Amino acid sequence: MEKYKPVYAKGEILVYFKPILESSNDKVKVDENFARVYGNLHSLEFIGFDDQDAAVYRTPVGKEQEMCRKLKRDKKRVEGADRKDLKLFHRMREYDEISNLVDDLLETWDNLSDKQYQKNLETIIERLKRGMKNVNNPFLGIPINS
């Protein structure tokens, strides 16, 4: 079986911060101000947060892995740091989209006419086919350096 081959964004890394405060009921996550200041301390440009609450930073092209290793040493604040994998990002978005279509169908299947039920199934099938057709094109609708 062929191994997964990531497609990394050039000059971008993801940093997963530990919660600032953790009580029995809540976790207070890092906010944008903290992420900006932390980035400035390490000569990184803060871009924003991704769908998984990782801080996205711009770093010099070719220095992504080195910066990830450096940030991982900050055990007090950093849970992890990785290069930004565009293919994985695309797959997660695709999975969420398909999952939402299926969830919508499951919530309404007993109230739909046969025609509407069939139409919803066809929408899911077409979405799956589109995903299969584009499995080797992770850049569909995703800017390479967002």
C-alpha positions as a printed Julia matrix, in Angstrom:
146×3 Matrix{Float64}:
   0.0    0.0    0.0
   1.26   3.45  -0.93
   2.16   5.77   1.95
   0.52   9.15   2.5
   2.59  11.97   1.02
   1.94  15.38   2.57
   1.93  18.58   0.53
   3.36  21.3    2.75
   2.65  25.0    2.49
   5.82  26.95   1.88
   6.67  29.35   4.68
   3.81  28.38   7.01
   3.69  26.4   10.23
   1.01  25.44  12.75
   1.53  25.88  16.49
  -0.71  24.15  19.0
  -0.63  26.02  22.29
  -1.44  24.57  25.68
  -4.48  26.14  27.39
  -3.59  29.27  29.36
  -5.76  28.17  32.27
  -7.26  24.79  32.92
  -9.89  24.16  35.59
 -12.07  21.14  36.16
 -14.78  22.6   33.91
 -13.08  24.83  31.37
  -9.97  25.39  29.33
  -9.07  28.96  28.46
  -7.47  28.92  25.03
  -4.79  31.2   23.71
  -6.24  34.32  22.09
  -5.11  36.32  19.08
  -3.15  38.86  21.14
  -1.1   36.14  22.83
  -0.48  34.44  19.48
   0.72  37.73  17.92
   3.08  38.55  20.78
   4.42  34.98  20.84
   5.02  35.17  17.1
   6.8   38.51  17.38
   9.12  37.06  20.06
  10.14  34.36  17.58
  10.22  36.58  14.46
   7.07  34.93  13.07
   4.11  36.64  11.44
   0.8   35.51  12.95
  -1.73  34.79  10.19
  -4.68  33.48  12.21
  -6.13  30.3   13.67
  -7.05  27.25  11.61
 -10.13  25.02  12.01
  -8.36  23.0   14.73
  -7.42  26.07  16.84
  -3.78  25.94  15.79
  -2.04  29.27  15.33
  -0.81  29.68  11.76
   2.48  31.55  11.34
   4.51  32.68   8.37
   8.17  31.7    8.62
  11.06  31.92   6.14
  10.69  29.37   3.33
  12.97  26.42   3.95
  13.1   27.08   7.72
   9.71  25.54   8.58
  11.0   22.31  10.12
  13.75  24.08  12.03
  11.25  26.55  13.52
   8.89  23.71  14.51
  11.71  21.97  16.38
  12.62  25.22  18.13
   9.04  25.95  19.23
   8.45  22.38  20.45
  11.17  22.96  23.04
   8.86  25.51  24.73
   7.14  22.8   26.78
   5.51  25.38  29.06
   3.39  26.97  26.31
   3.55  24.78  23.2
   1.78  21.45  22.87
   3.07  20.87  19.35
   4.25  22.5   16.12
   4.07  21.14  12.59
   4.39  22.18   9.01
   1.06  23.08   7.43
  -0.1   20.11   5.34
  -2.39  21.44   2.6
  -3.49  17.99   1.46
  -4.59  17.02   4.97
  -6.33  20.38   5.38
  -8.22  19.81   2.12
  -9.2   16.28   3.17
 -10.53  17.49   6.52
 -12.61  20.19   4.83
 -13.93  17.65   2.33
 -14.79  15.18   5.08
 -16.63  17.89   7.05
 -18.64  18.9    3.97
 -19.67  15.31   3.19
 -20.36  14.56   6.86
 -22.66  17.6    7.07
 -24.61  16.44   4.0
 -25.08  12.99   5.57
 -26.06  14.49   8.94
 -28.64  16.72   7.25
 -30.13  13.7    5.51
 -30.25  11.68   8.74
 -32.07  14.5   10.53
 -34.79  14.77   7.89
 -35.0   11.41   6.1
 -38.31  10.42   7.72
 -40.03  13.67   6.64
 -38.86  13.83   3.03
 -40.79  12.89  -0.05
 -39.3   10.06  -2.08
 -38.24  12.58  -4.72
 -36.46  14.86  -2.22
 -34.87  11.91  -0.43
 -33.5   10.65  -3.76
 -32.25  14.13  -4.64
 -30.41  14.42  -1.3
 -28.81  10.99  -1.81
 -27.71  11.99  -5.3
 -26.14  15.17  -3.9
 -24.1   13.09  -1.45
 -23.07  10.63  -4.17
 -22.02  13.43  -6.53
 -20.0   15.07  -3.73
 -18.25  11.75  -3.02
 -17.48  11.29  -6.73
 -16.05  14.81  -6.95
 -13.84  14.07  -3.95
 -12.6   10.82  -5.47
 -11.87  12.5   -8.79
  -9.8   15.21  -7.09
  -8.0   13.05  -4.54
  -4.61  13.94  -6.01
  -5.33  17.65  -6.3
  -5.13  19.11  -2.78
  -5.23  22.68  -4.03
  -8.82  22.72  -5.21
 -10.09  26.0   -3.87
  -7.23  26.37  -1.39
  -4.66  29.11  -1.85
  -1.16  27.63  -1.58
  -0.06  30.34   0.83
  -3.3   31.43   2.47
